[in-house]
């Protein structure tokens, strides 16, 4: 027993003095045949999802994952497929795996949407907040967070999230969601203020549309004159 202990100590001593050189692993080069096959499977999956053929799409995506088990994009797409089929537990699992492989805010956001759908509002809120920390310039993230906060009975937090969304993309729809929340709380003063903001936004939107139409008409007029000159 003592001899074995001495041998282990000596081996550790040698390893310390003469550590083995660890060579970095080379990335495996994929063959052209493999790359072509994967492209074909992706094409099949995307076509099947567009044509609403879930079983065919699922089969293609699972085949991709059979050959590339760390393909975050495939897990994310499979999660979307399961969510559409109301297979929510499987969808969440796919989104969580995708997020663990690639810290992608879209996967986290998608998981949050599923939590929102099944009534796990606290989990949904946490998911949306995490997605916002990674990518905080997407209005949809704040819109979803607002819905979770509203479901949790926190209208002030819901309004705050909507204000962030509106700051990134000013539009009437976001203001109307704020109005709906204020109507639910019975805050008449806030309702009046939001109604005024909605009217102002509609005026700005109409003005922008008229300017765009005017520019388009001027461009068409210029093109017509150029065509006439050439003729």
C-alpha positions in Angstrom: 0.0 0.0 0.0 2.8 2.4 0.9 4.6 1.5 -2.3 1.5 2.4 -4.4 1.3 5.7 -2.5 4.9 6.5 -3.2 4.4 5.8 -6.9 1.4 8.1 -7.0 3.4 10.9 -5.3 6.3 10.4 -7.7 4.0 10.5 -10.7 2.4 13.7 -9.5 5.9 15.2 -9.0 6.9 14.3 -12.6 3.7 15.7 -13.9 4.3 19.0 -12.1 7.9 19.2 -13.3 7.3 18.0 -16.9 3.7 18.8 -17.7 2.3 17.3 -20.9 1.8 19.7 -23.7 -1.9 19.9 -24.5 -2.4 20.4 -28.2 -5.5 22.5 -29.2 -8.1 20.5 -30.9 -8.4 21.2 -34.6 -11.8 22.0 -35.9 -13.2 19.1 -37.8 -13.3 19.9 -41.5 -16.7 19.0 -43.0 -16.8 17.3 -46.3 -18.5 18.9 -49.2 -21.0 16.0 -49.2 -21.8 16.7 -45.5 -22.3 20.4 -46.2 -24.5 19.7 -49.1 -26.6 17.3 -47.1 -27.1 19.7 -44.3 -28.1 22.5 -46.7 -30.7 20.1 -48.2 -32.1 19.2 -44.8 -32.4 22.9 -43.9 -34.2 23.6 -47.2 -36.6 20.7 -46.5 -37.3 21.9 -43.0 -37.9 25.5 -44.1 -40.1 24.5 -47.0 -42.1 22.1 -44.8 -42.7 24.8 -42.2 -43.9 27.3 -44.9 -46.2 24.7 -46.3 -47.4 23.7 -42.8 -46.1 20.2 -42.9 -45.0 19.9 -39.2 -44.1 16.2 -39.3 -41.8 16.6 -42.3 -40.2 19.7 -40.8 -39.7 17.9 -37.5 -38.1 14.9 -39.2 -35.6 17.1 -41.1 -34.7 19.2 -38.0 -34.2 16.0 -35.9 -32.0 14.6 -38.6 -29.9 17.8 -38.6 -29.5 17.4 -34.8 -28.6 13.7 -35.2 -25.5 14.8 -37.2 -24.9 18.1 -35.4 -26.2 17.9 -31.8 -24.9 21.4 -31.0 -26.8 23.2 -33.7 -28.5 26.0 -31.8 -30.4 27.2 -34.8 -32.0 23.8 -35.4 -33.1 23.6 -31.7 -34.5 27.1 -32.0 -36.4 26.3 -35.2 -37.6 23.0 -33.6 -38.9 24.9 -30.6 -40.9 27.2 -32.9 -42.3 24.2 -34.6 -43.4 22.6 -31.3 -44.8 25.9 -30.0 -47.0 26.1 -33.1 -48.2 22.6 -32.4 -48.9 23.6 -28.8 -46.3 21.1 -27.6 -45.1 23.7 -25.1 -43.0 21.6 -22.8 -40.9 20.3 -25.7 -40.7 23.9 -27.1 -39.3 25.3 -23.9 -36.8 22.5 -23.7 -35.6 23.2 -27.2 -35.3 26.9 -26.6 -33.4 26.3 -23.3 -31.0 24.0 -25.1 -30.5 26.5 -27.9 -29.8 29.2 -25.4 -27.3 27.1 -23.5 -25.4 26.4 -26.8 -25.6 30.0 -28.1 -26.5 32.9 -25.8 -29.0 34.1 -28.3 -31.7 36.5 -27.1 -34.2 35.2 -29.7 -34.1 31.7 -28.0 -34.6 33.3 -24.6 -37.4 35.5 -25.9 -39.1 32.5 -27.5 -39.0 30.6 -24.2 -40.5 33.6 -22.5 -43.4 33.6 -25.0 -44.1 29.9 -24.2 -44.0 30.6 -20.5 -46.5 33.5 -21.1 -48.7 31.1 -23.1 -48.9 28.5 -20.3 -49.3 30.9 -17.5 -45.8 30.9 -16.0 -45.7 34.7 -15.9 -42.8 35.1 -13.5 -40.6 32.8 -15.6 -41.8 34.7 -18.7 -40.8 38.0 -17.1 -37.4 36.7 -16.2 -36.8 35.4 -19.7 -37.8 38.7 -21.3 -35.5 40.7 -19.0 -32.6 38.4 -19.8 -33.2 38.8 -23.5 -33.3 42.6 -23.0 -30.0 42.5 -21.1 -28.4 40.9 -24.2 -30.3 42.9 -26.8 -32.0 45.9 -25.5 -32.9 47.7 -28.7 -35.7 45.5 -29.9 -39.2 46.9 -29.1 -40.8 43.4 -29.2 -38.8 42.4 -26.1 -40.3 45.3 -24.1 -43.8 44.6 -25.5 -43.6 41.0 -24.3 -42.2 42.1 -20.9 -45.2 44.5 -20.6 -47.6 41.6 -21.1 -45.9 39.5 -18.4 -45.9 42.4 -16.0 -49.6 43.0 -16.7 -50.4 39.4 -16.1 -48.5 39.6 -12.8 -50.7 42.5 -11.7 -48.0 45.2 -12.0 -49.5 47.8 -14.3 -46.9 50.5 -13.6 -44.1 48.1 -14.6 -46.1 47.2 -17.7 -46.5 50.8 -18.7 -42.7 51.3 -18.1 -41.9 48.5 -20.5 -44.3 50.0 -23.1 -42.7 53.4 -22.8 -39.3 51.8 -23.5 -40.9 50.1 -26.6 -42.4 53.4 -27.7 -39.1 55.2 -27.3 -37.5 52.7 -29.7 -40.4 52.7 -32.2 -43.1 55.4 -31.7 -46.4 54.1 -32.9 -50.1 54.3 -32.1 -50.5 50.6 -31.3 -48.1 50.8 -28.4 -49.9 53.9 -27.0 -53.2 52.1 -27.3 -51.9 49.3 -25.2 -50.9 51.8 -22.6 -54.5 53.2 -22.8 -56.0 49.8 -22.3 -53.9 49.3 -19.1 -54.9 52.7 -17.7 -58.5 51.9 -18.5 -58.1 48.7 -16.5 -56.8 50.7 -13.5 -59.4 53.4 -13.9 -56.8 56.2 -14.0 -58.8 58.9 -15.8 -56.0 61.5 -15.8 -53.5 59.1 -17.4 -56.2 58.0 -19.9 -56.7 61.6 -21.0 -52.9 62.1 -21.4 -52.5 59.0 -23.4 -55.5 59.8 -25.6 -53.9 63.2 -26.4 -50.6 61.4 -27.2 -52.4 59.0 -29.5 -54.0 61.9 -31.4 -50.6 63.6 -31.7 -49.0 60.4 -33.0 -51.8 59.9 -35.6 -51.2 63.5 -36.8 -47.4 62.8 -37.1 -48.0 59.5 -38.9 -50.4 61.1 -41.4 -47.9 64.0 -42.1 -45.1 61.4 -42.6 -47.3 59.5 -45.0 -48.2 62.6 -47.0 -44.5 63.5 -47.3 -43.6 60.0 -48.4 -46.4 60.0 -51.0 -45.3 63.5 -52.2 -41.7 62.2 -52.6 -42.9 59.1 -54.5 -45.0 61.2 -56.8 -42.1 63.6 -57.5 -39.8 60.6 -58.2 -42.3 59.1 -60.6 -42.7 62.5 -62.4 -39.0 62.8 -62.8 -38.7 59.3 -64.2 -41.6 60.0 -66.7 -39.8 63.1 -67.9 -36.6 61.2 -68.4 -38.4 58.4 -70.3 -40.1 61.0 -72.6 -36.7 62.7 -73.4 -35.2 59.3 -74.3 -38.2 58.6 -76.6 
